[in-house]
Amino acid sequence: MTKQFINSLALVCAISTPSLSHANPEMVKKALLAAMPGISITAINPSEIKGVYEVAADGSLFYVSEDAKYILQGHLIDIKAKKDLTETKLATLRVQDLEAMGEKNMIIFKPKVSKYKVSIFTDIDCGYCRKLHSEMEQYLAEGITVRYLFYPRAGKGSDSYNKAVSVWCAKDRNAALTNAKQGKDPEPKKCTNPIDAQMALGVKFGAQGTPMIITEKGTILPGYVPAKQLAQALAGGE
């Protein structure tokens, strides 16, 4: 068994709910809400493992025994197919979240002819984010539409956060972002903006750093990826 599979083994933890014999999804939901008030459950379905339900909640997936007595937290792997079943479903949830965010809340760089589309969480002061943006013409030449969302790693109220707000509030956001990526501080501005919502989405997606690239299929490609390499990955179905 590879290290990847070992790292994907589920961690099991018990929750203090009464045992439910032959429970249905509604009964499981009721038990989970009683044990974890405030959790936002969007779906409960039978998983690939008999006697275990798959629960979608707060943008994540976890698994619950049909008696609602145990939670399994981790990735479900199909050993024979060598496929991460949980990641596939999480990718679908990411696509839905990005659609809900909407392009009206992104800064977009479009090629003349778009073949692919990626969403990138970026930090104005991140070195590799700046490197990626400095090569924007290469991405556009590959037919890649780049949709930017801000993820200032230093957090809300930081210099990077304030720059992101100023860029968003600029008359020409694309030009302001390019200038900021080149080290030219944007004119300080304030307006209604989606920066906090973008940051929350980055946290939801488990962002560990920037840039973080999300493909049209919801696959995460962490870190800087050169234009040609990214185009090859996208052409290969990522």
Phi, psi and omega in degrees: 000131184285165179299325179299317180291322179298317180293342183265358179297138184291143172263131186255134177220144181272148173240148187275074176235153179293147179291132180244114180282126178053050182287152173258172183305321181295322178292321178295318179300316180299318180293320180293319180294327178290324182278328184228074180303138177097345178293139181256099182269124181257338179196145172227119182224156175299137178270183178288347178261126181300133178084008180230131177263147174261128183242126174259122182208131176053038177079005180237170176236141169213176187235144184228135176295152187294345175269005179059028182261334183229144172250138173246122184245116181157192182259136179269121184249131170275104187297315183295315181278349183054050184232135177274099184292324180293315181299321179301318181284326175296323178300319178297319179295323179296317179300317179297319180294320179292322176295322179293323177299314176082147181293340177296341180252026179227159172257121192243134173246119187245138173280170178297318177235117183267123176258325184224165179218131176230153174248130186236122173278124188229156176234124184306324185263008178278128183302311182288334174294319179292321178298314179301313183292328180294342179255022184305320180299329178291320178294317180295323179296333177275001179080024182262120172277127181253121178249114184268139167234145183272139175218073178295114189294335181282353174095176181297137179087353179285170179299318180295322178296313181296325176295319179299317178298315181297320177296315181298324184275357180290156179296317177245096185296319182297314180293320180296321179293316179300316179297318180296322178293338178270005177093007179267111183299131179290155176298126182302125179217157175225143178193173173297130186212162181261015188300315180298319179294322177294318178297318179298323179292321177299317177298316180300324180278359178078032181302128177256346181181185179227155354289152173234118185261132175244124180279174179298335180271358179090008178284138178267128173243098184286140175086180180289132176231120180303154187304310182295320179295320179294317179299320178296319179296318180292322178293333180278000174102013178294000000 
